[in-house]
Amino acid sequence: MDNEPGRGKMPEQQEGSQKDGRPRILIIKRSSLGDIVHTLPVANALRDRYPEAYLAWLVETRFANILAGHPALDDVIAIERYDLTQPVRLIRESLRVRRELLARDFEWAIDLQGLLKSGHLLGWSGAERRIGLDEPRREFNYFSHHMCTELVPGDITAHAVTRYLHVAEHLGCDVSNPRFDLHVSAEDEEWARETFAEAGLGGSAPIVGINPGASNVHKQWPPERFVAVTKLLPDMQWVVLGGPAEVELAQSIADGIDGPVLVTAGRTNLQQLMAVISSLDALVTADTGPMHIAAALGVPTVALFGPTDPRRTRPFGDIHTVIVHEQDCSFCKNKPTCRDYHCMTAITPAEVAAAVRAALR
């Protein structure tokens, strides 16, 4: 399916066309990285149910490459992240996106963001059928609700993948076998192989990833704990992941590792990050976007949870391990009530090391 015309192409590669007898469907999920991964099973379910459909996805430019080449998609429409400090640029970008949406003549628009920043795009889509999730109000999502012609009951306590698939089921799809189908190109796979080889990684010893960063500091495990895990697993090889802002954190962990280690923090774009993760035997990670990429790629994941509820955002699938020690204040999410983040520090290196061993088996 990867080689079919138009599938997974970026907007500059394909022009919008008028109705041609196929359902024309728009998925709106602008961000974040984990949420976009969670929405992929919806795209696959729609493609399975409506194989002749024209299926496009509207996403923020910084995340668009994760959708490039995806077999379920005909088009990826990129929108810049809104910057209220540059009103002229914001207006120009808004007008451009509106023109692109109207040019594609969508019949259905599915808003799985459910926020103010996505609700107005429902109206701009021009679609007569506009579908969203009916969930408790947050961040002005009443505007998104107002723009919908159909609201599907949502369960805010369910896993995000399950919640989004309720919408696909509402649209007649079979949701019994969710799959992600993340696309890693041969070129990026080769880059990962060469990078691993240059660092001396290879052979029969397992290669385990460490992803220490997270969007908020209270979701992070202390870096010295990751080092302690590597001491308990001396027969492993290690790759320390991270974004440009996490290079120093990643290097501080790598400096404490005795065995073979590679730091990819700050060195990878989104496609290369997927290639690195797909090359791992297991991943130890905080609750963050790369965790969901690993789960989607079928890489066994040991996920360290504290302030966020794993029922909603744990790595999806039964090959993963979640370590969480609930406290009286769980789950505070992004509003911690303490300064020592004891829900995270309650996790011990010994139990993480044991979970890695079990994951590799």
Secondary structure in CASP SS format (residue, H / E / C, confidence):
PFRMAT SS
TARGET T0000
AUTHOR 0000-0000-0000
METHOD secondary structure of the structure
MODEL  1
M C 1.00
D C 1.00
N C 1.00
E C 1.00
P C 1.00
G C 1.00
R C 1.00
G C 1.00
K E 1.00
M C 1.00
P H 1.00
E H 1.00
Q H 1.00
Q C 1.00
E C 1.00
G C 1.00
S C 1.00
Q C 1.00
K C 1.00
D C 1.00
G C 1.00
R C 1.00
P C 1.00
R E 1.00
I E 1.00
L E 1.00
I E 1.00
I E 1.00
K C 1.00
R C 1.00
S C 1.00
S C 1.00
L H 1.00
G H 1.00
D H 1.00
I H 1.00
V H 1.00
H H 1.00
T H 1.00
L H 1.00
P H 1.00
V H 1.00
A H 1.00
N H 1.00
A H 1.00
L H 1.00
R H 1.00
D H 1.00
R H 1.00
Y C 1.00
P C 1.00
E C 1.00
A C 1.00
Y E 1.00
L E 1.00
A E 1.00
W E 1.00
L E 1.00
V E 1.00
E E 1.00
T H 1.00
R H 1.00
F H 1.00
A H 1.00
N H 1.00
I H 1.00
L C 1.00
A C 1.00
G C 1.00
H C 1.00
P C 1.00
A C 1.00
L C 1.00
D C 1.00
D E 1.00
V E 1.00
I E 1.00
A E 1.00
I E 1.00
E C 1.00
R C 1.00
Y C 1.00
D C 1.00
L C 1.00
T C 1.00
Q C 1.00
P H 1.00
V H 1.00
R H 1.00
L H 1.00
I H 1.00
R H 1.00
E H 1.00
S H 1.00
L H 1.00
R H 1.00
V H 1.00
R H 1.00
R H 1.00
E H 1.00
L H 1.00
L H 1.00
A H 1.00
R H 1.00
D C 1.00
F C 1.00
E C 1.00
W E 1.00
A E 1.00
I E 1.00
D E 1.00
L C 1.00
Q C 1.00
G C 1.00
L C 1.00
L H 1.00
K H 1.00
S H 1.00
G H 1.00
H H 1.00
L H 1.00
L H 1.00
G H 1.00
W H 1.00
S H 1.00
G C 1.00
A C 1.00
E C 1.00
R E 1.00
R E 1.00
I E 1.00
G E 1.00
L E 1.00
D E 1.00
E C 1.00
P C 1.00
R C 1.00
R C 1.00
E C 1.00
F C 1.00
N H 1.00
Y H 1.00
F H 1.00
S H 1.00
H H 1.00
H H 1.00
M H 1.00
C C 1.00
T C 1.00
E E 1.00
L E 1.00
V E 1.00
P E 1.00
G C 1.00
D C 1.00
I C 1.00
T C 1.00
A C 1.00
H C 1.00
A H 1.00
V H 1.00
T H 1.00
R H 1.00
Y H 1.00
L H 1.00
H H 1.00
V H 1.00
A H 1.00
E H 1.00
H H 1.00
L C 1.00
G C 1.00
C C 1.00
D C 1.00
V C 1.00
S C 1.00
N C 1.00
P C 1.00
R C 1.00
F C 1.00
D C 1.00
L C 1.00
H C 1.00
V C 1.00
S C 1.00
A H 1.00
E H 1.00
D H 1.00
E H 1.00
E H 1.00
W H 1.00
A H 1.00
R H 1.00
E H 1.00
T H 1.00
F H 1.00
A H 1.00
E H 1.00
A C 1.00
G C 1.00
L C 1.00
G C 1.00
G C 1.00
S C 1.00
A C 1.00
P C 1.00
I E 1.00
V E 1.00
G E 1.00
I E 1.00
N E 1.00
P C 1.00
G C 1.00
A C 1.00
S C 1.00
N C 1.00
V H 1.00
H H 1.00
K H 1.00
Q C 1.00
W C 1.00
P C 1.00
P H 1.00
E H 1.00
R H 1.00
F H 1.00
V H 1.00
A H 1.00
V H 1.00
T H 1.00
K H 1.00
L H 1.00
L C 1.00
P C 1.00
D C 1.00
M C 1.00
Q E 1.00
W E 1.00
V E 1.00
V E 1.00
L C 1.00
G C 1.00
G C 1.00
P H 1.00
A H 1.00
E H 1.00
V H 1.00
E H 1.00
L H 1.00
A H 1.00
Q H 1.00
S H 1.00
I H 1.00
A H 1.00
D C 1.00
G C 1.00
I C 1.00
D C 1.00
G C 1.00
P C 1.00
V E 1.00
L E 1.00
V E 1.00
T C 1.00
A C 1.00
G C 1.00
R C 1.00
T C 1.00
N C 1.00
L H 1.00
Q H 1.00
Q H 1.00
L H 1.00
M H 1.00
A H 1.00
V H 1.00
I H 1.00
S H 1.00
S C 1.00
L C 1.00
D C 1.00
A E 1.00
L E 1.00
V E 1.00
T E 1.00
A E 1.00
D C 1.00
T C 1.00
G H 1.00
P H 1.00
M H 1.00
H H 1.00
I H 1.00
A H 1.00
A H 1.00
A H 1.00
L C 1.00
G C 1.00
V C 1.00
P C 1.00
T E 1.00
V E 1.00
A E 1.00
L E 1.00
F E 1.00
G C 1.00
P C 1.00
T C 1.00
D C 1.00
P H 1.00
R H 1.00
R H 1.00
T H 1.00
R C 1.00
P C 1.00
F C 1.00
G C 1.00
D C 1.00
I C 1.00
H C 1.00
T E 1.00
V E 1.00
I E 1.00
V E 1.00
H C 1.00
E C 1.00
Q C 1.00
D C 1.00
C C 1.00
S C 1.00
F C 1.00
C C 1.00
K C 1.00
N C 1.00
K C 1.00
P C 1.00
T C 1.00
C C 1.00
R C 1.00
D C 1.00
Y C 1.00
H H 1.00
C H 1.00
M H 1.00
T H 1.00
A C 1.00
I C 1.00
T C 1.00
P H 1.00
A H 1.00
E H 1.00
V H 1.00
A H 1.00
A H 1.00
A H 1.00
V H 1.00
R H 1.00
A H 1.00
A H 1.00
L H 1.00
R C 1.00
END
